[in-house]
Amino acid sequence: MIKKNSANIQSSEITDPQIYRERRRFIRNASALLVAGMAAAGLPSRRAQAGYGGQPVTGIKPSPFSTGETPTSYKDITSYNNFYEFGTDKKSPALLSDSLKPRPWSVTVEGEVSHPGNYALEDILKGQPMEERIYRMRCVEGWSMVIPWVGFPLSGLIKRFEPTSRAKYVEFQTLFDPDQMPGQKRDVLEWPYIEGLRMDEAMHPLTILAAGLYGEVLPNQNGAPLRLVVPWKYGFKGIKSIVKIRFLERQPRSSWMRSAPHEYGFYANVNPQVSHPRWSQRRERRIGEFRKRKTLLFNGYAEQVAHLYQGMDLTKNF
């Protein structure tokens, strides 16, 4: 049997675009399974070695907000994910998210804002100062990573839309399309996924919209093409594959608040003194490390963000 490398196939040889797309999907699935198998066997993969899986982002500048910690490996960042739209276990997003089509993409802006409308992704990204921001990220389940995000301050985009004086909160919504996101066919959450921030949190210079990581376009399993990153909050606050931004006068009710309000509050600030009802938050396991480490208040960003919550009871506003 003669096998051709997919990179050497000429478009003129393909008579049916649908056949081409299905063939590429098969290759991606097979590659993902191969990567998983190599990882299980302790063998280095192309994905782990070279950041395989995304197009490079140009014009990236380093950010003064970055931590000096060593980033988690690309392989771990892209193969160990929470993304319930593709499944509830950590491996499913990397294996099943090839069905997501992050191009073309648009974001609807509405609510208490001077410039509502439907904006193409290219319009959202146009003129935004792309930076590499190496952030500590903490999951409520007790694991953490250090991720070199590529993104831009959310505050700049908000200013472009010109919220009115009534806008006190910003709500975000994930794509709802069970054909692209098979996990949405199960009622593990109330779809579409919704999250929100208070306006001063959204405008804080640490808050970014990420469009990439490790210098490349954001992989599907990490929230392509656009996701929220708020490094002093637990990971479930970082909504992925955003299709709608709403400016509201009243606090939105997020997906996890609807699902389990006794476990997940609106603020989701990393506070090791507030235990999850089913486990302690005092310690965390950094992916790639064996020993657990002490969890830091606000995930180590207390100096930058503690003033936002002055006078608040952080055991009630969790």
Backbone bond lengths (Angstrom), bond angles and torsions (degrees), N, CA, C in turn:
res aa  C-N    CA-C-N  psi(-1)  N-CA   C-N-CA  omega(-1)  CA-C   N-CA-C  phi
1 M - - - 1.470 - - 1.522 109.50 -
2 I 1.310 116.35 132.14 1.453 121.55 178.25 1.517 108.54 -93.77
3 K 1.335 117.47 124.97 1.451 122.05 179.40 1.516 109.59 -113.20
4 K 1.316 116.42 134.42 1.454 121.64 178.07 1.514 109.83 -104.40
5 N 1.325 114.55 141.93 1.457 119.54 170.89 1.513 108.55 -68.72
6 S 1.370 117.18 134.93 1.463 120.16 -176.32 1.512 112.11 -60.48
7 A 1.364 117.33 -26.21 1.462 119.41 -179.39 1.518 111.93 -71.73
8 N 1.357 117.12 -17.87 1.466 120.77 -177.85 1.516 113.44 -97.53
9 I 1.312 118.58 -0.89 1.461 121.19 -179.98 1.515 109.75 -74.82
10 Q 1.306 117.35 126.70 1.456 122.44 178.95 1.520 110.21 -84.96
11 S 1.331 116.33 142.32 1.465 119.48 -179.24 1.516 111.97 -60.79
12 S 1.329 116.32 -27.15 1.460 119.62 -179.51 1.517 112.29 -67.92
13 E 1.344 116.67 -18.51 1.457 119.53 179.99 1.517 111.85 -81.73
14 I 1.316 117.43 -10.51 1.459 120.87 -174.08 1.519 108.99 -103.76
15 T 1.312 116.20 115.61 1.462 119.46 -175.20 1.521 113.05 -93.70
16 D 1.336 116.82 -19.74 1.451 120.23 -177.10 1.531 109.34 -127.80
17 P 1.330 118.96 113.06 1.467 121.04 -179.48 1.511 113.35 -57.04
18 Q 1.341 118.45 -35.05 1.459 120.55 -179.52 1.524 111.03 -64.58
19 I 1.335 116.14 -40.51 1.461 120.12 176.93 1.515 110.04 -61.01
20 Y 1.338 116.04 -41.77 1.460 121.22 179.03 1.523 111.06 -60.22
21 R 1.347 116.40 -46.64 1.462 119.88 -177.92 1.527 111.06 -64.12
22 E 1.347 116.59 -42.30 1.450 119.60 179.85 1.526 111.42 -65.25
23 R 1.330 116.28 -36.50 1.460 120.26 178.85 1.529 110.47 -65.41
24 R 1.341 116.24 -43.21 1.456 119.92 178.81 1.523 111.07 -64.14
25 R 1.335 117.23 -37.68 1.463 120.37 178.00 1.526 110.14 -63.44
26 F 1.333 116.80 -42.58 1.464 120.90 178.11 1.524 110.55 -60.26
27 I 1.333 116.79 -43.66 1.462 120.83 -179.95 1.523 110.94 -62.68
28 R 1.368 116.68 -43.15 1.456 119.67 -179.52 1.520 111.18 -63.56
29 N 1.348 116.63 -42.34 1.463 119.87 178.89 1.520 111.07 -63.54
30 A 1.332 115.55 -43.85 1.454 119.88 179.68 1.520 110.96 -63.73
31 S 1.345 116.73 -39.64 1.463 120.88 178.88 1.520 110.95 -64.27
32 A 1.338 116.25 -41.48 1.465 119.83 179.82 1.518 110.74 -63.07
33 L 1.339 116.84 -42.31 1.454 120.29 178.56 1.517 110.97 -66.12
34 L 1.333 116.59 -36.20 1.457 120.68 178.29 1.522 110.31 -65.05
35 V 1.329 116.25 -43.47 1.463 120.23 178.31 1.511 110.52 -60.04
36 A 1.346 116.72 -44.24 1.461 120.84 -179.96 1.527 110.52 -62.29
37 G 1.322 115.87 -41.38 1.451 119.45 179.69 1.514 112.61 -66.71
38 M 1.334 116.79 -39.84 1.459 120.64 178.51 1.517 110.94 -65.62
39 A 1.336 115.28 -39.71 1.465 118.92 179.47 1.523 110.37 -63.76
40 A 1.349 115.81 -41.93 1.457 119.94 -179.88 1.521 111.17 -63.58
41 A 1.339 115.62 -32.08 1.453 120.27 -179.42 1.524 112.56 -85.72
42 G 1.331 117.25 -2.70 1.452 121.09 179.93 1.515 113.37 79.62
43 L 1.331 118.01 19.13 1.452 121.56 -178.14 1.519 110.87 -98.73
44 P 1.330 118.74 143.99 1.459 121.06 178.83 1.518 110.60 -70.06
45 S 1.317 117.16 139.28 1.456 121.31 178.74 1.512 110.49 -108.68
46 R 1.323 117.11 162.34 1.458 121.34 176.65 1.522 109.92 -62.50
47 R 1.329 116.58 -38.56 1.456 120.66 179.30 1.523 110.16 -61.36
48 A 1.330 116.83 -43.51 1.453 120.29 -178.57 1.522 111.45 -70.15
49 Q 1.333 117.59 -34.56 1.447 121.26 -175.02 1.521 112.97 -78.82
50 A 1.319 117.27 -40.97 1.461 119.42 -168.49 1.518 114.55 -123.11
51 G 1.324 118.30 10.52 1.453 119.12 -178.87 1.511 112.10 65.67
52 Y 1.318 117.33 35.92 1.451 122.26 -177.32 1.513 110.85 -62.84
53 G 1.317 117.47 138.99 1.457 120.48 173.11 1.499 114.70 125.67
54 G 1.344 119.88 0.70 1.450 119.98 -179.69 1.513 112.54 -152.79
55 Q 1.323 115.65 158.84 1.456 121.57 176.53 1.527 109.24 -85.36
56 P 1.327 118.68 144.00 1.463 120.48 -179.30 1.524 112.12 -66.50
57 V 1.326 115.98 145.14 1.460 122.39 174.11 1.519 107.71 -97.42
58 T 1.309 116.62 130.46 1.463 120.44 -177.10 1.527 111.00 -96.89
59 G 1.311 115.00 161.06 1.462 120.90 174.78 1.519 114.68 71.02
60 I 1.328 117.41 27.39 1.467 120.65 -178.62 1.526 109.79 -82.54
61 K 1.324 115.81 134.97 1.459 121.23 175.53 1.529 109.57 -114.66
62 P 1.330 117.81 145.63 1.470 119.44 176.26 1.522 110.24 -68.87
63 S 1.324 116.32 151.38 1.454 120.91 -176.35 1.529 111.10 -109.68
64 P 1.330 118.07 139.87 1.465 120.64 175.67 1.527 112.70 -69.46
65 F 1.328 117.73 -10.58 1.458 121.47 179.69 1.527 112.71 -84.61
66 S 1.325 117.41 -4.33 1.462 120.32 -176.25 1.523 111.92 -70.14
67 T 1.342 114.91 146.05 1.454 120.57 171.56 1.524 108.82 -77.51
68 G 1.315 115.81 157.21 1.457 119.80 178.40 1.511 113.18 -88.42
69 E 1.340 117.08 6.66 1.459 120.69 -178.12 1.523 111.73 -75.84
70 T 1.324 115.68 154.89 1.461 121.62 179.16 1.524 109.97 -72.25
71 P 1.332 118.03 128.74 1.467 119.88 -179.95 1.523 112.38 -64.37
72 T 1.305 114.96 150.16 1.462 122.29 171.03 1.530 108.39 -65.04
73 S 1.317 117.63 151.80 1.465 120.77 -177.43 1.526 111.56 -62.35
74 Y 1.322 115.47 149.63 1.467 121.05 177.14 1.529 110.54 -57.28
75 K 1.336 115.52 -39.33 1.469 119.37 -178.50 1.522 111.16 -60.36
76 D 1.323 116.85 -45.47 1.465 119.80 -179.03 1.524 111.68 -69.25
77 I 1.327 116.75 -40.87 1.463 120.25 -179.41 1.524 111.78 -61.91
78 T 1.315 116.85 -34.84 1.459 120.87 -175.02 1.529 114.24 -99.67
79 S 1.316 118.00 2.52 1.470 119.65 -179.30 1.522 113.21 -125.48
80 Y 1.339 116.85 -4.24 1.465 121.01 -179.28 1.521 106.87 -129.46
81 N 1.337 116.28 92.42 1.462 120.84 -169.37 1.526 112.79 -135.48
82 N 1.321 114.46 149.96 1.468 121.62 165.58 1.517 107.85 -99.46
83 F 1.308 117.14 114.30 1.464 121.86 177.70 1.521 105.32 -157.73
84 Y 1.334 116.20 82.45 1.454 122.07 -171.06 1.522 113.38 -60.82
85 E 1.315 117.31 -19.16 1.460 120.00 176.60 1.528 112.12 -62.92
86 F 1.345 116.47 -15.17 1.461 120.56 178.03 1.522 112.50 -120.83
87 G 1.316 117.50 4.93 1.457 120.69 178.95 1.518 111.03 136.33
88 T 1.329 116.07 157.37 1.462 120.62 -174.35 1.517 114.00 -91.35
89 D 1.336 118.85 -11.28 1.454 119.20 176.26 1.526 109.64 -93.06
90 K 1.315 116.47 165.91 1.468 121.40 -171.20 1.528 113.76 -74.35
91 K 1.310 118.41 -21.08 1.466 121.35 -176.59 1.527 112.73 -90.01
92 S 1.328 117.76 -25.15 1.466 120.75 -174.51 1.531 114.27 -57.72
93 P 1.359 119.92 -42.63 1.467 118.35 -178.24 1.524 113.47 -56.13
94 A 1.324 117.86 -42.95 1.463 120.11 -179.24 1.520 111.92 -67.96
95 L 1.329 117.52 -31.67 1.455 121.46 -176.09 1.529 113.35 -87.31
96 L 1.334 117.14 -25.62 1.464 120.08 -171.41 1.526 114.60 -114.12
97 S 1.311 118.28 -8.81 1.464 119.39 -172.17 1.519 114.19 -81.90
98 D 1.326 118.16 3.24 1.467 118.97 176.61 1.519 111.65 -64.14
99 S 1.333 117.56 -17.53 1.468 120.64 178.88 1.526 112.47 -73.62
100 L 1.326 117.69 -16.44 1.469 121.09 178.89 1.515 110.36 -73.91
101 K 1.322 116.42 134.00 1.471 121.84 179.70 1.533 108.17 -111.37
102 P 1.338 117.86 95.38 1.462 120.95 -176.06 1.523 115.09 -79.73
103 R 1.318 117.77 1.38 1.464 122.62 175.00 1.528 108.67 -141.84
104 P 1.329 119.32 132.75 1.469 126.89 -6.07 1.521 111.26 -71.92
105 W 1.338 115.79 162.77 1.460 121.17 -175.59 1.518 108.43 -148.69
106 S 1.313 116.02 146.65 1.461 119.73 176.58 1.520 109.66 -142.56
107 V 1.312 116.22 158.33 1.461 123.28 -179.58 1.523 108.66 -126.09
108 T 1.321 116.33 125.64 1.463 121.99 177.40 1.524 109.41 -88.78
109 V 1.325 115.56 132.24 1.460 121.72 178.15 1.523 107.79 -116.68
110 E 1.338 116.59 128.57 1.460 119.93 -176.55 1.521 111.42 -152.50
111 G 1.324 115.85 176.02 1.454 121.25 179.14 1.511 112.55 98.36
112 E 1.327 116.22 -145.58 1.460 122.85 -176.63 1.521 110.68 -78.81
113 V 1.321 115.10 75.66 1.459 120.38 -174.08 1.525 109.41 -150.28
114 S 1.321 116.38 147.13 1.464 120.78 -176.34 1.517 113.41 -78.79
115 H 1.329 117.24 -22.81 1.463 120.39 -176.16 1.528 111.11 -127.38
116 P 1.329 116.88 68.40 1.462 119.10 176.23 1.528 109.93 -71.62
117 G 1.319 115.81 165.13 1.460 118.97 176.66 1.507 111.46 152.99
118 N 1.316 114.23 -178.48 1.454 121.81 177.24 1.526 107.81 -108.41
119 Y 1.327 116.23 115.62 1.457 121.84 -173.32 1.522 110.61 -109.76
120 A 1.333 116.33 128.78 1.453 120.26 174.25 1.525 109.15 -65.07
121 L 1.321 116.09 149.93 1.454 120.49 179.96 1.521 111.05 -53.88
122 E 1.324 116.68 -38.47 1.464 120.13 -179.76 1.521 111.58 -61.71
123 D 1.337 116.51 -34.94 1.462 120.30 177.32 1.522 111.41 -71.42
124 I 1.325 116.23 -34.96 1.465 120.55 177.55 1.530 110.20 -64.37
125 L 1.318 116.48 -43.01 1.462 121.27 -175.11 1.525 113.25 -81.67
126 K 1.329 117.19 -20.47 1.456 121.10 -174.54 1.526 111.29 -59.44
127 G 1.313 115.32 126.07 1.460 121.00 176.38 1.513 115.50 78.11
128 Q 1.322 117.64 0.88 1.462 119.47 -179.36 1.531 110.39 -80.04
129 P 1.324 118.08 136.18 1.475 121.60 -178.93 1.526 111.03 -77.48
130 M 1.322 116.72 99.68 1.457 120.77 -177.49 1.532 110.32 -72.49
131 E 1.325 115.09 126.94 1.457 121.53 -179.61 1.523 109.95 -128.12
132 E 1.321 115.50 152.23 1.459 119.82 168.23 1.519 107.17 -94.52
133 R 1.323 115.90 119.27 1.455 121.61 -179.73 1.519 108.97 -120.66
134 I 1.320 116.26 112.27 1.451 121.46 -178.75 1.528 107.56 -88.88
135 Y 1.315 115.70 105.16 1.459 122.58 -173.55 1.522 111.33 -113.57
136 R 1.332 115.23 143.24 1.464 120.34 165.36 1.520 108.06 -73.20
137 M 1.319 117.80 136.82 1.463 122.56 178.64 1.528 108.16 -128.89
138 R 1.337 115.93 131.25 1.470 121.57 -175.28 1.521 109.94 -121.78
139 C 1.328 116.46 127.82 1.460 121.48 177.29 1.520 109.86 -94.49
140 V 1.310 116.63 145.09 1.461 120.68 -179.43 1.528 111.59 -63.10
141 E 1.326 116.95 -19.58 1.467 120.83 -179.59 1.521 112.90 -78.23
142 G 1.331 117.30 -6.89 1.452 119.61 174.31 1.516 115.67 108.73
143 W 1.332 118.36 2.26 1.457 119.96 176.63 1.521 110.40 -111.10
144 S 1.330 115.10 157.98 1.459 119.57 -176.79 1.521 110.47 -143.77
145 M 1.324 115.26 163.22 1.464 123.20 178.01 1.526 108.86 -142.70
146 V 1.318 115.82 167.38 1.460 122.68 168.15 1.524 106.08 -120.03
147 I 1.341 116.43 115.18 1.459 120.61 -169.13 1.532 111.02 -118.34
148 P 1.330 117.25 127.71 1.470 120.68 176.05 1.532 110.96 -84.61
149 W 1.324 116.25 81.78 1.462 121.42 -179.28 1.519 111.18 -68.80
150 V 1.305 116.04 151.59 1.463 123.02 167.77 1.524 106.16 -114.38
151 G 1.323 116.47 118.71 1.458 118.60 -176.34 1.505 112.62 -167.64
152 F 1.326 115.72 -165.88 1.457 121.53 -176.96 1.524 109.22 -144.91
153 P 1.324 118.36 155.12 1.467 120.56 -178.31 1.522 111.60 -61.74
154 L 1.320 116.27 131.24 1.457 120.98 176.91 1.522 110.66 -62.42
155 S 1.307 117.15 -30.72 1.465 121.12 -176.83 1.525 112.47 -57.61
156 G 1.334 116.62 -38.66 1.460 119.79 -179.74 1.517 112.23 -63.41
157 L 1.328 116.34 -40.11 1.461 120.50 178.81 1.522 110.65 -68.52
158 I 1.317 116.73 -41.44 1.460 120.60 178.91 1.530 110.38 -59.57
159 K 1.305 116.76 -42.36 1.467 120.08 179.71 1.523 111.78 -61.97
160 R 1.329 116.54 -33.80 1.466 119.78 178.20 1.520 111.87 -64.74
161 F 1.320 116.58 -34.59 1.461 120.51 -179.12 1.529 112.59 -80.30
162 E 1.320 117.62 -19.15 1.467 123.88 178.37 1.530 112.57 56.07
163 P 1.337 116.43 74.68 1.474 119.70 175.45 1.530 110.86 -62.18
164 T 1.314 116.25 150.30 1.459 120.69 176.74 1.527 109.17 -79.72
165 S 1.327 116.49 173.48 1.464 121.36 -179.81 1.522 111.98 -66.72
166 R 1.317 117.61 -15.86 1.465 121.40 179.72 1.539 112.68 -82.77
167 A 1.304 117.26 -12.42 1.469 121.12 -177.43 1.528 109.97 -77.22
168 K 1.308 115.89 107.65 1.464 122.06 179.89 1.530 112.33 -107.31
169 Y 1.330 116.30 -18.79 1.455 121.87 -177.14 1.528 110.16 -138.04
170 V 1.336 114.45 158.14 1.466 121.47 174.49 1.522 108.00 -122.89
171 E 1.320 116.12 125.13 1.463 121.95 178.58 1.527 109.27 -108.32
172 F 1.330 115.67 141.42 1.462 121.95 179.32 1.526 109.36 -122.14
173 Q 1.331 115.42 147.23 1.457 119.95 -179.20 1.520 109.95 -133.22
174 T 1.343 115.46 137.44 1.458 122.83 177.69 1.528 110.38 -85.42
175 L 1.312 116.57 154.44 1.461 121.82 173.51 1.525 110.74 -52.98
176 F 1.320 115.94 136.60 1.463 120.78 171.24 1.517 108.14 -114.02
177 D 1.323 116.58 107.21 1.459 122.96 -179.68 1.533 107.48 -159.61
178 P 1.341 117.94 90.84 1.462 120.73 -176.90 1.525 114.29 -58.05
179 D 1.338 117.71 -23.95 1.460 118.67 176.93 1.524 111.15 -69.08
180 Q 1.321 116.34 -36.20 1.464 120.38 177.45 1.523 111.94 -87.11
181 M 1.325 115.79 -29.22 1.459 121.46 -176.82 1.531 108.64 -123.11
182 P 1.326 117.78 85.27 1.469 121.16 -171.41 1.519 114.27 -61.71
183 G 1.326 118.37 -23.14 1.453 119.96 178.00 1.511 113.10 -64.96
184 Q 1.340 116.93 -20.36 1.459 120.73 178.62 1.529 112.40 -74.11
185 K 1.305 117.11 -6.81 1.460 120.06 175.14 1.523 111.32 -77.84
186 R 1.332 116.30 -9.43 1.461 121.63 176.97 1.518 108.73 -108.21
187 D 1.310 117.32 145.53 1.457 120.75 -175.31 1.532 112.26 -92.66
188 V 1.333 116.39 44.75 1.457 119.87 178.49 1.527 110.91 -70.05
189 L 1.342 116.87 -25.46 1.456 123.52 174.82 1.520 108.24 -139.58
190 E 1.319 115.95 166.67 1.454 120.77 173.35 1.526 108.18 -84.69
191 W 1.319 116.76 111.29 1.466 121.43 -176.28 1.529 111.27 -88.03
192 P 1.308 118.32 152.82 1.463 128.44 -3.20 1.526 111.61 -75.99
193 Y 1.318 114.73 161.47 1.455 121.47 179.47 1.520 109.54 -67.44
194 I 1.344 116.21 134.92 1.465 121.90 -177.44 1.518 109.18 -132.10
195 E 1.323 115.95 137.26 1.467 121.85 173.87 1.517 108.54 -138.80
196 G 1.330 115.94 169.32 1.457 119.19 -178.54 1.509 113.02 -157.07
197 L 1.312 115.31 160.98 1.460 123.30 177.10 1.519 109.18 -133.99
198 R 1.308 115.93 152.52 1.445 120.01 166.89 1.526 107.47 -70.68
199 M 1.330 117.53 152.77 1.459 119.59 -173.18 1.525 112.71 -59.74
200 D 1.342 117.44 -40.15 1.460 118.14 -179.63 1.527 111.75 -68.17
201 E 1.340 117.71 -29.23 1.465 120.36 174.26 1.528 110.60 -68.34
202 A 1.325 115.38 -42.95 1.462 119.92 179.93 1.523 111.81 -64.32
203 M 1.327 116.95 -32.87 1.464 121.25 -177.69 1.527 112.98 -86.69
204 H 1.319 117.49 -6.73 1.459 120.25 -178.68 1.535 110.10 -64.02
205 P 1.329 118.35 140.75 1.476 120.40 -176.50 1.523 115.06 -63.30
206 L 1.336 119.01 -17.90 1.457 120.04 176.71 1.529 112.57 -78.16
207 T 1.314 117.47 -20.85 1.468 121.25 -176.79 1.516 110.42 -79.23
208 I 1.322 116.79 125.86 1.465 120.48 -177.82 1.530 110.80 -132.09
209 L 1.321 114.76 160.77 1.451 122.23 163.18 1.518 106.20 -101.37
210 A 1.318 116.90 121.78 1.463 121.60 -178.24 1.519 110.33 -95.00
211 A 1.335 115.24 136.62 1.459 122.20 176.16 1.523 111.21 -120.98
212 G 1.331 116.54 4.43 1.455 119.76 -179.77 1.513 111.30 -169.14
213 L 1.331 115.30 176.09 1.463 122.50 171.56 1.515 108.66 -154.47
214 Y 1.304 116.22 153.69 1.464 122.21 -177.05 1.533 111.82 50.70
215 G 1.343 116.91 35.11 1.459 120.74 175.78 1.510 115.02 79.40
216 E 1.335 117.26 2.99 1.460 121.25 -177.55 1.525 111.56 -119.71
217 V 1.328 115.73 162.44 1.458 121.37 174.69 1.523 108.93 -57.10
218 L 1.309 116.43 142.17 1.458 122.72 -175.77 1.529 111.45 -57.60
219 P 1.327 118.76 126.06 1.468 120.74 175.57 1.527 110.87 -67.00
220 N 1.314 116.76 154.43 1.464 121.03 -179.35 1.524 112.42 -54.07
221 Q 1.339 116.69 -45.65 1.462 120.13 -174.73 1.527 113.05 -67.62
222 N 1.318 117.53 -14.38 1.458 121.39 178.81 1.526 112.91 -102.04
223 G 1.353 116.52 7.66 1.455 118.91 172.51 1.496 116.52 110.02
224 A 1.333 118.10 23.99 1.462 121.77 -179.30 1.530 111.25 -55.40
225 P 1.316 116.76 149.33 1.466 126.11 -3.71 1.522 113.95 -93.38
226 L 1.353 117.03 -3.71 1.459 120.42 -174.12 1.525 109.17 -149.91
227 R 1.332 116.93 128.39 1.458 120.90 -179.75 1.529 110.39 -141.22
228 L 1.318 114.59 159.64 1.457 121.97 179.26 1.521 110.07 -88.85
229 V 1.333 116.68 140.53 1.463 122.00 175.33 1.525 108.25 -132.22
230 V 1.349 115.52 117.30 1.464 122.10 178.65 1.533 105.82 -127.92
231 P 1.323 119.27 94.62 1.466 121.14 -164.03 1.521 116.50 -68.81
232 W 1.339 119.44 -15.66 1.463 119.15 178.76 1.535 112.16 -92.16
233 K 1.328 116.99 4.06 1.454 121.82 179.47 1.528 110.95 -114.07
234 Y 1.330 115.29 160.73 1.457 119.71 177.94 1.525 110.83 -65.01
235 G 1.318 114.73 156.15 1.459 121.00 -171.46 1.511 116.19 -58.13
236 F 1.352 118.09 -29.14 1.463 118.33 -177.41 1.524 112.21 -66.60
237 K 1.333 117.03 -12.44 1.462 121.15 177.17 1.531 111.32 -76.62
238 G 1.336 116.78 -18.56 1.467 121.01 -175.66 1.511 112.19 -85.26
239 I 1.311 117.07 73.98 1.459 122.87 -175.81 1.528 110.94 -59.64
240 K 1.335 116.19 142.66 1.464 123.09 -172.86 1.530 111.38 -112.37
241 S 1.332 115.39 163.73 1.476 123.01 174.34 1.528 110.87 45.18
242 I 1.320 115.90 58.48 1.464 122.94 -173.56 1.528 111.57 -72.53
243 V 1.335 116.13 131.23 1.464 120.87 176.87 1.533 112.30 -121.89
244 K 1.341 117.12 -10.19 1.465 118.81 -178.92 1.524 110.45 -146.80
245 I 1.334 115.14 138.78 1.457 122.94 174.15 1.523 107.28 -127.46
246 R 1.335 116.41 122.32 1.468 121.21 -179.12 1.530 109.82 -120.06
247 F 1.320 115.89 136.36 1.460 121.76 176.99 1.523 107.79 -102.29
248 L 1.342 115.45 121.47 1.458 120.90 -169.12 1.527 112.00 -124.60
249 E 1.308 114.32 154.53 1.456 120.65 175.64 1.523 110.65 -84.69
250 R 1.336 116.68 -29.66 1.463 121.16 -178.29 1.519 111.03 -112.90
251 Q 1.325 115.08 154.10 1.459 121.38 -177.95 1.523 111.19 -61.42
252 P 1.326 117.91 126.45 1.468 120.08 178.63 1.531 111.14 -73.23
253 R 1.311 114.92 159.05 1.465 121.33 177.67 1.520 107.77 -103.35
254 S 1.316 115.69 108.96 1.456 120.85 -174.29 1.526 111.55 -75.83
255 S 1.331 115.94 167.08 1.464 121.36 -176.14 1.523 112.34 -60.91
256 W 1.330 117.72 -44.23 1.454 119.62 -178.21 1.518 111.67 -72.93
257 M 1.331 118.09 -28.40 1.462 120.43 173.92 1.530 110.29 -65.56
258 R 1.323 116.33 -36.82 1.459 119.87 177.37 1.520 111.34 -70.76
259 S 1.325 115.82 -37.70 1.458 120.04 -175.54 1.522 112.59 -77.26
260 A 1.338 116.79 -44.42 1.466 120.79 -175.72 1.521 109.54 -148.42
261 P 1.331 118.40 73.91 1.466 121.54 -175.34 1.524 114.10 -62.93
262 H 1.334 118.01 -23.09 1.456 120.59 178.77 1.526 111.96 -78.67
263 E 1.339 117.23 -12.41 1.456 121.70 -179.19 1.525 113.55 -110.03
264 Y 1.325 117.75 -30.20 1.461 121.14 -172.48 1.526 110.21 -130.08
265 G 1.331 115.72 111.59 1.448 120.74 179.17 1.510 112.64 -91.60
266 F 1.310 115.88 175.84 1.461 120.89 -177.64 1.523 112.02 -67.55
267 Y 1.327 117.41 -38.73 1.463 119.08 -171.16 1.523 112.93 -77.92
268 A 1.317 118.18 -41.31 1.473 122.25 175.17 1.517 112.91 57.73
269 N 1.346 117.52 28.51 1.465 119.89 177.14 1.526 110.27 -71.42
270 V 1.314 116.85 140.12 1.451 120.88 178.11 1.530 108.52 -67.92
271 N 1.327 116.33 112.01 1.459 122.47 -179.50 1.523 108.37 -136.06
272 P 1.337 118.01 102.31 1.471 120.32 -176.69 1.516 114.01 -64.17
273 Q 1.341 117.49 -14.19 1.456 120.55 179.74 1.534 112.23 -82.95
274 V 1.318 117.14 -12.78 1.461 121.57 178.85 1.525 108.64 -106.26
275 S 1.322 116.24 108.18 1.464 120.11 -178.75 1.517 110.40 -78.85
276 H 1.314 115.28 144.52 1.458 120.29 166.12 1.532 106.78 -64.93
277 P 1.332 118.88 146.34 1.470 119.81 -179.09 1.521 114.62 -54.57
278 R 1.333 117.28 -21.09 1.462 119.17 -176.85 1.529 113.92 -112.69
279 W 1.331 118.69 -1.89 1.462 120.63 177.76 1.533 109.93 -166.96
280 S 1.326 115.03 162.36 1.461 121.32 178.29 1.527 110.18 -80.39
281 Q 1.329 116.46 152.49 1.465 121.41 176.06 1.532 110.91 -110.81
282 R 1.332 118.09 12.16 1.462 121.09 -174.70 1.521 113.30 -70.95
283 R 1.333 116.44 -26.99 1.463 119.54 -178.51 1.524 109.54 -131.01
284 E 1.314 115.49 160.73 1.467 121.05 -178.67 1.520 109.44 -141.88
285 R 1.321 115.53 159.16 1.467 120.55 175.65 1.518 109.17 -113.97
286 R 1.315 115.38 113.86 1.453 120.51 176.50 1.522 108.95 -71.97
287 I 1.318 117.11 125.65 1.462 120.72 179.83 1.521 109.38 -57.26
288 G 1.338 116.29 128.72 1.454 121.58 -176.90 1.521 113.11 99.35
289 E 1.355 116.65 -8.74 1.451 121.14 178.42 1.530 109.79 -114.14
290 F 1.330 116.64 154.11 1.458 120.81 -179.78 1.521 111.57 -90.03
291 R 1.325 116.76 -48.02 1.457 121.03 -176.59 1.521 111.32 -82.52
292 K 1.330 114.85 145.96 1.459 119.83 175.58 1.523 110.12 -78.46
293 R 1.316 115.42 156.76 1.452 121.32 178.48 1.519 109.72 -124.33
294 K 1.316 115.71 162.81 1.460 121.65 179.90 1.522 109.79 -69.93
295 T 1.330 116.46 133.90 1.462 120.93 176.63 1.523 109.68 -78.68
296 L 1.329 116.47 132.51 1.460 122.32 -178.47 1.522 111.09 -92.74
297 L 1.318 116.55 143.76 1.458 121.14 176.07 1.526 109.82 -58.47
298 F 1.325 116.38 135.00 1.465 122.98 -176.10 1.535 111.12 54.36
299 N 1.333 115.37 29.91 1.463 121.85 177.30 1.532 112.05 60.09
300 G 1.337 116.70 25.22 1.454 120.92 179.90 1.518 114.15 91.95
301 Y 1.318 117.46 3.83 1.472 121.96 -178.41 1.535 111.86 -108.34
302 A 1.339 117.07 23.67 1.465 121.22 -176.01 1.522 112.05 -60.11
303 E 1.317 117.60 -39.42 1.464 120.51 -178.29 1.520 111.41 -59.55
304 Q 1.322 116.71 -34.25 1.470 120.87 -177.21 1.524 113.49 -86.51
305 V 1.341 118.43 -28.71 1.470 118.47 -169.24 1.527 115.83 -123.40
306 A 1.332 118.65 -9.41 1.471 119.96 -175.23 1.525 112.08 -57.97
307 H 1.340 117.83 -31.76 1.468 120.58 -178.27 1.531 112.41 -63.84
308 L 1.336 117.23 -22.29 1.467 119.63 179.15 1.520 112.37 -65.20
309 Y 1.328 116.62 -21.47 1.469 120.65 -173.10 1.533 111.76 -119.68
310 Q 1.320 115.55 20.88 1.460 120.17 179.34 1.528 110.60 -59.45
311 G 1.321 116.18 129.82 1.464 121.03 -179.88 1.506 114.86 85.82
312 M 1.339 118.28 -6.27 1.460 121.41 179.53 1.522 110.84 -90.77
313 D 1.303 117.24 146.67 1.452 122.64 172.97 1.527 107.85 -85.16
314 L 1.330 116.37 104.92 1.462 119.91 -174.41 1.523 113.21 -78.06
315 T 1.340 117.81 -2.12 1.465 118.95 171.71 1.525 110.91 -87.50
316 K 1.338 116.66 -21.06 1.461 120.84 175.90 1.528 110.96 -96.47
317 N 1.317 116.36 -39.66 1.467 121.26 177.45 1.523 108.31 -93.08
318 F 1.349 114.15 72.65 1.460 119.26 -174.40 1.533 111.05 -99.26
